[in-house]
Amino acid sequence: MAALVFAFLLGTQEVRLPVTPSSYRWGAKQTVNSVDVDGVGTVNLPGLRAAHSDQLDCMFPARAYPFCSPGAVLDPQYYTGFFKALVAERKAVRYIVGDRVNAQVLVEEFLYREQDGSGDVYATIYLREYVSLDAAVTETASGGNLTGNASRPADPAAETDGAQYYTVKRGDCLSVICRRFYGYGTARYYNAVAKYNGIKNPHLIYAGQKLTLPPPAQLGVT
């Protein structure tokens, strides 16, 4: 667990938890429809994809500890302010755990407390997976699986090659885009994305530019 990076991405802002949580959970969920069939009995049929929910217990230290993550901000108000704003402003944020979780979420509730006079803050973040209304309407109309990614167009090629598509916004950079879509923002990833899209300088992209983001295997980074 110590090697995992827990990060929240909001636009070009990236907030990493300063102390690796002791545990986390994530998964997939669907509704199951039970139908009674004459002569057969109860038959369970697959239903629609359901949004996942979870809670994350974490610590925001006020001083340096040996277990703090590299680059930790030793100011609990930096973190509490960020998560309180997500709730107050009702903003979806991308939640990343290493290369294991990469999902859009809403912070349903954020609770925090001080308990030992050290100034350290202990918090519980209640997360709900976010699916945009546009994506839900598209899913209902098409009968396909929800993707939870409203930026992905209804392009037949995307269904066959697994690629995602993204239009660059003001303030974007390839490293942040790679972390958002792949969970990693290292040079290995953004250089591979630049090469795949025919971008000569990976540090020079512009608003309105359209990127193709294939699966990692197609980038050669797996």
C-alpha positions as a Markdown table, in Angstrom:
| # | Residue | x | y | z |
|---|---|---|---|---|
| 1 | Met | 0.0 | 0.0 | 0.0 |
| 2 | Ala | 2.8 | 2.4 | 0.7 |
| 3 | Ala | 3.8 | 2.7 | -2.9 |
| 4 | Leu | 0.3 | 3.7 | -4.1 |
| 5 | Val | -0.4 | 7.3 | -5.0 |
| 6 | Phe | -3.9 | 8.6 | -4.0 |
| 7 | Ala | -4.7 | 11.6 | -6.1 |
| 8 | Phe | -7.7 | 13.8 | -6.9 |
| 9 | Leu | -7.6 | 15.8 | -10.2 |
| 10 | Leu | -9.8 | 18.9 | -10.8 |
| 11 | Gly | -8.9 | 20.5 | -14.1 |
| 12 | Thr | -5.2 | 21.2 | -14.0 |
| 13 | Gln | -5.1 | 20.9 | -10.1 |
| 14 | Glu | -3.8 | 17.7 | -8.6 |
| 15 | Val | -4.1 | 17.0 | -4.9 |
| 16 | Arg | -2.3 | 14.0 | -3.5 |
| 17 | Leu | -3.2 | 12.6 | -0.1 |
| 18 | Pro | -0.2 | 13.3 | 2.1 |
| 19 | Val | -0.4 | 10.0 | 3.9 |
| 20 | Thr | -1.2 | 6.7 | 2.2 |
| 21 | Pro | -4.5 | 5.4 | 3.6 |
| 22 | Ser | -4.3 | 2.0 | 5.3 |
| 23 | Ser | -6.9 | 0.6 | 2.9 |
| 24 | Tyr | -9.3 | 1.4 | 0.1 |
| 25 | Arg | -12.1 | -0.4 | -1.8 |
| 26 | Trp | -13.3 | 0.0 | -5.4 |
| 27 | Gly | -15.3 | -2.2 | -7.7 |
| 28 | Ala | -18.1 | -2.6 | -10.2 |
| 29 | Lys | -21.8 | -2.9 | -9.6 |
| 30 | Gln | -25.0 | -3.6 | -11.6 |
| 31 | Thr | -28.7 | -4.0 | -10.9 |
| 32 | Val | -30.0 | -7.5 | -11.3 |
| 33 | Asn | -33.5 | -8.1 | -12.4 |
| 34 | Ser | -35.3 | -11.3 | -11.1 |
| 35 | Val | -38.0 | -12.7 | -13.3 |
| 36 | Asp | -40.4 | -15.6 | -12.5 |
| 37 | Val | -40.7 | -17.9 | -15.5 |
| 38 | Asp | -43.4 | -20.6 | -15.6 |
| 39 | Gly | -41.9 | -24.0 | -15.5 |
| 40 | Val | -38.4 | -22.7 | -14.8 |
| 41 | Gly | -38.6 | -20.6 | -11.6 |
| 42 | Thr | -36.8 | -17.4 | -10.8 |
| 43 | Val | -34.3 | -16.3 | -13.5 |
| 44 | Asn | -31.8 | -13.5 | -12.8 |
| 45 | Leu | -31.1 | -11.2 | -15.7 |
| 46 | Pro | -28.4 | -8.5 | -16.0 |
| 47 | Gly | -29.6 | -4.9 | -15.5 |
| 48 | Leu | -28.1 | -1.5 | -15.8 |
| 49 | Arg | -24.7 | -0.5 | -14.5 |
| 50 | Ala | -24.9 | 1.0 | -11.0 |
| 51 | Ala | -22.7 | 3.7 | -9.6 |
| 52 | His | -20.1 | 2.5 | -7.0 |
| 53 | Ser | -19.7 | 4.2 | -3.7 |
| 54 | Asp | -16.9 | 4.1 | -1.0 |
| 55 | Gln | -15.4 | 5.9 | 1.9 |
| 56 | Leu | -11.7 | 6.8 | 2.4 |
| 57 | Asp | -10.2 | 7.4 | 5.8 |
| 58 | Cys | -7.1 | 9.6 | 5.7 |
| 59 | Met | -4.8 | 11.9 | 7.7 |
| 60 | Phe | -3.7 | 15.4 | 7.0 |
| 61 | Pro | -0.5 | 16.0 | 9.0 |
| 62 | Ala | 0.5 | 19.3 | 10.5 |
| 63 | Arg | 4.2 | 18.3 | 10.8 |
| 64 | Ala | 6.7 | 16.1 | 9.0 |
| 65 | Tyr | 6.4 | 12.4 | 9.8 |
| 66 | Pro | 8.5 | 9.5 | 8.4 |
| 67 | Phe | 5.4 | 8.1 | 6.8 |
| 68 | Cys | 4.4 | 11.3 | 4.9 |
| 69 | Ser | 4.3 | 10.9 | 1.1 |
| 70 | Pro | 6.9 | 12.9 | -0.9 |
| 71 | Gly | 5.7 | 16.4 | -1.6 |
| 72 | Ala | 3.1 | 16.3 | 1.2 |
| 73 | Val | 1.7 | 19.8 | 2.2 |
| 74 | Leu | 2.1 | 20.1 | 5.9 |
| 75 | Asp | -1.0 | 22.3 | 6.3 |
| 76 | Pro | -4.3 | 20.4 | 7.0 |
| 77 | Gln | -6.3 | 23.4 | 5.9 |
| 78 | Tyr | -4.9 | 23.0 | 2.4 |
| 79 | Tyr | -6.7 | 19.6 | 2.1 |
| 80 | Thr | -9.8 | 20.4 | 4.2 |
| 81 | Gly | -10.4 | 23.5 | 2.0 |
| 82 | Phe | -10.1 | 21.5 | -1.2 |
| 83 | Phe | -12.6 | 18.8 | -0.2 |
| 84 | Lys | -15.0 | 21.2 | 1.4 |
| 85 | Ala | -15.0 | 23.2 | -1.8 |
| 86 | Leu | -15.8 | 20.0 | -3.8 |
| 87 | Val | -18.9 | 19.5 | -1.7 |
| 88 | Ala | -20.0 | 23.1 | -1.6 |
| 89 | Glu | -19.5 | 23.7 | -5.3 |
| 90 | Arg | -20.9 | 20.2 | -6.3 |
| 91 | Lys | -17.9 | 19.5 | -8.6 |
| 92 | Ala | -17.0 | 16.1 | -10.0 |
| 93 | Val | -13.3 | 15.2 | -9.5 |
| 94 | Arg | -11.2 | 12.4 | -11.0 |
| 95 | Tyr | -10.1 | 9.9 | -8.3 |
| 96 | Ile | -6.9 | 7.9 | -9.0 |
| 97 | Val | -5.3 | 5.2 | -6.9 |
| 98 | Gly | -2.0 | 4.2 | -8.7 |
| 99 | Asp | -2.9 | 2.3 | -11.8 |
| 100 | Arg | -5.8 | 0.5 | -10.1 |
| 101 | Val | -8.6 | 3.1 | -9.9 |
| 102 | Asn | -9.3 | 5.9 | -12.4 |
| 103 | Ala | -12.8 | 7.2 | -12.0 |
| 104 | Gln | -14.9 | 10.4 | -11.9 |
| 105 | Val | -16.4 | 10.8 | -8.5 |
| 106 | Leu | -18.5 | 13.2 | -6.4 |
| 107 | Val | -17.6 | 13.9 | -2.7 |
| 108 | Glu | -21.0 | 13.1 | -1.1 |
| 109 | Glu | -19.8 | 14.0 | 2.4 |
| 110 | Phe | -16.5 | 15.2 | 4.0 |
| 111 | Leu | -16.0 | 14.8 | 7.7 |
| 112 | Tyr | -12.8 | 15.8 | 9.6 |
| 113 | Arg | -11.6 | 16.2 | 13.2 |
| 114 | Glu | -8.7 | 16.9 | 15.5 |
| 115 | Gln | -8.2 | 14.4 | 18.3 |
| 116 | Asp | -4.8 | 14.5 | 20.0 |
| 117 | Gly | -3.8 | 18.2 | 20.2 |
| 118 | Ser | -1.1 | 17.8 | 17.6 |
| 119 | Gly | -2.8 | 19.8 | 14.9 |
| 120 | Asp | -3.1 | 16.8 | 12.7 |
| 121 | Val | -6.5 | 16.3 | 11.0 |
| 122 | Tyr | -8.2 | 13.0 | 10.5 |
| 123 | Ala | -10.8 | 12.8 | 7.8 |
| 124 | Thr | -13.3 | 10.5 | 6.1 |
| 125 | Ile | -14.2 | 11.2 | 2.5 |
| 126 | Tyr | -17.4 | 9.6 | 1.2 |
| 127 | Leu | -17.2 | 9.1 | -2.5 |
| 128 | Arg | -19.8 | 8.2 | -5.1 |
| 129 | Glu | -18.9 | 7.4 | -8.7 |
| 130 | Tyr | -20.1 | 10.1 | -11.1 |
| 131 | Val | -21.9 | 9.4 | -14.3 |
| 132 | Ser | -23.0 | 12.5 | -16.3 |
| 133 | Leu | -26.6 | 12.9 | -17.2 |
| 134 | Asp | -25.7 | 13.0 | -20.9 |
| 135 | Ala | -23.9 | 9.7 | -20.6 |
| 136 | Ala | -26.9 | 8.2 | -18.7 |
| 137 | Val | -29.4 | 9.4 | -21.4 |
| 138 | Thr | -27.2 | 8.0 | -24.1 |
| 139 | Glu | -26.9 | 4.7 | -22.4 |
| 140 | Thr | -30.7 | 4.5 | -21.9 |
| 141 | Ala | -31.3 | 5.2 | -25.6 |
| 142 | Ser | -28.6 | 2.9 | -26.9 |
| 143 | Gly | -28.9 | 0.0 | -24.4 |
| 144 | Gly | -25.1 | -0.3 | -24.1 |
| 145 | Asn | -22.9 | -0.1 | -21.1 |
| 146 | Leu | -22.4 | 3.1 | -19.2 |
| 147 | Thr | -18.9 | 4.5 | -19.6 |
| 148 | Gly | -19.0 | 7.3 | -17.0 |
| 149 | Asn | -16.9 | 9.4 | -19.4 |
| 150 | Ala | -18.9 | 12.1 | -21.1 |
| 151 | Ser | -16.0 | 13.4 | -23.1 |
| 152 | Arg | -15.8 | 10.2 | -25.1 |
| 153 | Pro | -17.8 | 10.6 | -28.4 |
| 154 | Ala | -20.2 | 8.1 | -29.8 |
| 155 | Asp | -17.7 | 7.0 | -32.4 |
| 156 | Pro | -18.0 | 3.4 | -33.7 |
| 157 | Ala | -14.1 | 3.3 | -33.9 |
| 158 | Ala | -13.9 | 3.9 | -30.2 |
| 159 | Glu | -16.0 | 0.8 | -29.5 |
| 160 | Thr | -13.6 | -1.4 | -31.5 |
| 161 | Asp | -10.2 | -0.1 | -30.7 |
| 162 | Gly | -10.8 | 0.9 | -27.0 |
| 163 | Ala | -9.5 | 4.5 | -27.7 |
| 164 | Gln | -10.8 | 7.5 | -25.9 |
| 165 | Tyr | -10.8 | 11.0 | -27.3 |
| 166 | Tyr | -10.1 | 14.3 | -25.6 |
| 167 | Thr | -10.2 | 18.0 | -26.6 |
| 168 | Val | -7.5 | 20.0 | -25.0 |
| 169 | Lys | -8.7 | 22.9 | -22.7 |
| 170 | Arg | -6.9 | 26.0 | -21.7 |
| 171 | Gly | -4.3 | 25.2 | -19.0 |
| 172 | Asp | -4.0 | 21.5 | -20.0 |
| 173 | Cys | -0.7 | 19.7 | -20.3 |
| 174 | Leu | 0.0 | 16.2 | -21.5 |
| 175 | Ser | 1.3 | 15.0 | -18.1 |
| 176 | Val | -2.0 | 16.0 | -16.4 |
| 177 | Ile | -4.1 | 14.5 | -19.2 |
| 178 | Cys | -2.1 | 11.2 | -19.0 |
| 179 | Arg | -2.6 | 11.0 | -15.2 |
| 180 | Arg | -6.3 | 11.7 | -15.7 |
| 181 | Phe | -6.8 | 8.9 | -18.3 |
| 182 | Tyr | -4.1 | 6.4 | -17.5 |
| 183 | Gly | -3.3 | 7.1 | -13.8 |
| 184 | Tyr | 0.3 | 8.1 | -14.6 |
| 185 | Gly | 1.7 | 11.5 | -15.7 |
| 186 | Thr | 5.3 | 10.4 | -16.2 |
| 187 | Ala | 7.4 | 11.2 | -19.2 |
| 188 | Arg | 7.1 | 7.7 | -20.5 |
| 189 | Tyr | 3.3 | 8.2 | -20.9 |
| 190 | Tyr | 3.1 | 11.7 | -22.2 |
| 191 | Asn | 5.9 | 11.2 | -24.7 |
| 192 | Ala | 4.1 | 8.1 | -26.0 |
| 193 | Val | 0.8 | 10.0 | -26.3 |
| 194 | Ala | 2.6 | 12.8 | -28.1 |
| 195 | Lys | 4.2 | 10.4 | -30.5 |
| 196 | Tyr | 0.9 | 8.6 | -31.1 |
| 197 | Asn | -0.8 | 11.9 | -32.0 |
| 198 | Gly | 2.1 | 13.2 | -34.1 |
| 199 | Ile | 3.0 | 15.9 | -31.6 |
| 200 | Lys | 6.7 | 16.9 | -32.0 |
| 201 | Asn | 7.0 | 18.8 | -28.8 |
| 202 | Pro | 5.1 | 17.1 | -25.9 |
| 203 | His | 5.3 | 20.3 | -23.8 |
| 204 | Leu | 3.5 | 22.3 | -26.5 |
| 205 | Ile | -0.2 | 21.7 | -26.9 |
| 206 | Tyr | -3.0 | 24.1 | -27.5 |
| 207 | Ala | -6.7 | 24.6 | -26.5 |
| 208 | Gly | -9.0 | 22.9 | -29.0 |
| 209 | Gln | -6.5 | 20.3 | -30.1 |
| 210 | Lys | -8.0 | 16.8 | -30.4 |
| 211 | Leu | -6.1 | 13.9 | -28.9 |
| 212 | Thr | -6.6 | 10.2 | -29.4 |
| 213 | Leu | -5.9 | 8.2 | -26.2 |
| 214 | Pro | -5.5 | 4.5 | -27.0 |
| 215 | Pro | -5.2 | 1.7 | -24.4 |
| 216 | Pro | -1.7 | 1.5 | -22.8 |
| 217 | Ala | -0.8 | -1.6 | -24.8 |
| 218 | Gln | -1.2 | 0.4 | -28.0 |
| 219 | Leu | 1.1 | 3.1 | -26.6 |
| 220 | Gly | 3.7 | 0.5 | -25.7 |
| 221 | Val | 3.8 | 1.4 | -22.1 |
| 222 | Thr | 2.5 | -1.7 | -20.4 |
